[in-house]
Amino acid sequence: MESSWVGRLRWRLRGAWMWPAFAGLTLFDGLLLHARPIAGDRIGVVPGLLLACLFNLVAVAVLAPMLGALVRRRWRSDLPRVVAHDYAGTALLGAVAVAVLVAGLVHRPAVDASRAEFHAQSMAVRAYVAAQAPAYAHGLDAATTLRLEADLYRTCVPAAAGRRLCLMVNTDQSPPGVRRDPSAEPNESLAPTGAYRP
């Protein structure tokens, strides 16, 4: 009886890595998604953590039971089901972390190119304001930019009394082409979640 209890405890201890790994790797994956986004230009810390949690929950709740059953059926029939599930889940969590890292590294050149393009349009706006509309120079730090298309940005520079200068910036040429937008509607009203600061 005592030997059976010790055996069960040993299996429990050997099969108790999945949830600690889940907690640690979810945090790691979330911060990794923030530092090395797998899509777009950036992912916030909280969205990164939520996305990492989703990936890891799918691995643990959907894939791990199937992989654990396969391991027991093909290679280790002596493993208790809970231990096989734990081993499979822990391995899958590691695989998710590796996949997030690889996807972030593969996507890195696209992120760098997008940020360089954004920087180029920002410098073009500053040059235009300095040469053509110096009265708006004090509002450059509060300007918002909206990406309309792959190579087309709309930047609005605020001024006093609710006035603003809005510029269309085309980055498919060097230097970027800048023209004044006749509409002074703020970027936030065009795309409330798409406007960001230069």
C-alpha positions in Angstrom: 0.0 0.0 0.0 2.8 2.4 1.0 4.8 1.4 -2.1 1.8 2.2 -4.3 1.3 5.6 -2.7 5.0 6.4 -3.1 4.8 5.4 -6.8 1.8 7.7 -7.4 3.6 10.5 -5.7 6.6 10.0 -7.8 4.5 10.1 -11.0 2.7 13.2 -9.7 6.0 15.0 -9.2 7.3 13.9 -12.6 4.1 15.0 -14.2 3.8 18.5 -12.7 5.7 20.7 -15.0 3.0 21.9 -17.5 1.3 24.6 -15.4 4.4 26.2 -14.0 5.8 26.1 -17.6 2.5 27.6 -18.8 2.8 30.6 -16.4 6.5 31.2 -17.1 6.3 30.8 -20.9 3.1 32.8 -21.3 4.9 35.7 -19.7 8.0 35.1 -21.8 6.0 34.7 -25.0 4.0 37.9 -24.3 7.1 40.0 -23.7 8.7 38.4 -26.8 5.6 39.3 -28.9 6.0 42.9 -27.7 9.7 43.0 -28.4 9.6 41.1 -31.7 6.0 41.3 -33.2 5.0 38.5 -35.5 2.7 40.8 -37.5 2.3 44.6 -38.0 4.8 47.1 -36.6 4.2 46.6 -32.9 2.2 44.7 -30.3 1.5 46.2 -26.9 2.5 44.3 -23.7 -1.1 43.5 -22.7 -2.2 42.4 -26.2 1.1 40.3 -26.4 0.3 38.6 -23.1 -3.3 37.9 -24.2 -2.1 36.5 -27.6 0.5 34.3 -25.8 -2.1 33.1 -23.4 -4.4 32.1 -26.3 -1.5 30.3 -28.1 -0.6 28.4 -24.9 -4.2 27.5 -24.0 -4.7 26.0 -27.4 -1.5 24.0 -27.0 -2.4 22.8 -23.5 -6.2 22.3 -23.8 -6.5 21.1 -27.4 -3.2 19.6 -28.6 -1.7 18.2 -25.5 -4.4 15.6 -24.8 -4.1 14.3 -28.3 -0.3 14.2 -28.2 -0.3 12.6 -24.8 -2.7 9.9 -26.0 -0.4 9.3 -29.0 2.7 9.0 -26.8 0.9 6.4 -24.5 -0.4 4.4 -27.5 2.8 4.4 -29.5 5.8 4.7 -27.2 5.1 4.8 -23.4 2.0 2.7 -22.5 3.3 2.6 -18.9 2.8 6.4 -18.4 -0.3 7.4 -16.5 -2.6 9.6 -18.7 -2.1 12.7 -16.5 1.7 12.4 -16.8 1.6 11.9 -20.6 -0.7 14.9 -20.9 1.7 16.9 -18.7 4.8 15.9 -20.7 3.0 16.6 -24.0 1.7 20.0 -22.8 5.1 21.1 -21.5 6.8 20.1 -24.8 4.1 22.0 -26.8 4.5 25.1 -24.7 8.3 25.0 -25.5 7.4 24.6 -29.1 5.1 27.6 -29.0 7.8 29.7 -27.5 10.3 28.6 -30.2 7.6 29.3 -32.9 7.0 32.8 -31.6 10.7 33.5 -31.5 11.3 32.3 -35.0 8.2 34.2 -36.4 9.4 37.4 -34.7 12.9 37.0 -36.2 11.5 36.3 -39.6 9.1 39.3 -39.4 11.9 41.6 -38.1 13.0 43.0 -41.5 9.4 44.0 -42.4 9.2 45.8 -39.0 12.5 47.6 -39.6 11.4 48.6 -43.1 8.1 49.9 -41.9 9.7 51.9 -39.1 12.3 53.4 -41.5 9.5 54.4 -43.9 7.6 56.0 -41.0 10.7 57.9 -39.9 11.3 59.1 -43.5 7.7 60.5 -43.7 8.1 62.1 -40.3 11.3 63.9 -41.5 9.5 65.0 -44.7 6.7 66.5 -42.6 9.2 68.4 -40.4 11.0 69.7 -43.5 7.8 70.8 -45.1 6.6 72.6 -42.0 9.9 74.3 -41.5 9.9 75.6 -45.2 6.2 76.1 -46.0 4.3 76.5 -42.7 6.6 77.6 -39.8 3.6 78.8 -37.8 2.8 75.1 -37.1 6.4 74.1 -36.0 5.4 74.3 -32.3 2.8 71.6 -32.9 5.1 69.0 -34.5 5.6 67.0 -31.2 1.8 66.7 -30.9 1.2 65.6 -34.5 -0.6 62.4 -35.3 0.0 60.2 -38.3 -2.4 57.7 -40.0 -1.1 55.1 -42.5 -3.7 55.1 -45.3 -1.9 52.7 -47.7 1.4 50.9 -48.0 3.2 54.1 -49.1 0.7 56.8 -48.1 0.5 58.6 -44.8 -1.6 61.4 -43.5 -0.1 63.6 -40.8 -1.9 66.4 -39.0 -0.1 69.1 -37.0 -2.2 71.0 -34.5 -2.0 74.7 -34.0 -3.8 77.2 -31.7 -7.6 77.7 -31.7 -8.3 74.2 -33.0 -6.6 74.7 -36.3 -4.5 72.0 -37.9 -2.3 71.4 -40.9 -2.9 68.0 -42.5 -0.4 66.7 -45.0 -0.4 63.7 -47.3 3.0 62.0 -47.5 3.9 59.6 -50.3 6.9 57.4 -49.4 7.3 55.5 -52.6 9.7 58.1 -53.8 12.9 59.6 -52.4 12.6 62.1 -50.8 9.0 61.5 -49.9 6.4 63.6 -51.7 4.4 66.0 -49.4 1.2 67.8 -50.4 -1.4 69.7 -48.3 -4.7 67.9 -47.6 -7.5 70.4 -48.1 -9.4 68.7 -45.3 -8.4 69.5 -41.8 -10.4 66.7 -40.2 -8.3 65.1 -37.4 -6.9 61.7 -37.9 -8.6 60.4 -34.8 -12.0 60.9 -36.3 -10.9 59.0 -39.5 -9.5 56.1 -37.6 -9.8 56.3 -33.8 -7.4 53.4 -33.2 -5.1 54.0 -36.2 -3.6 57.3 -35.3 -0.2 57.4 -33.7 2.5 59.9 -32.9 5.6 60.3 -35.1 
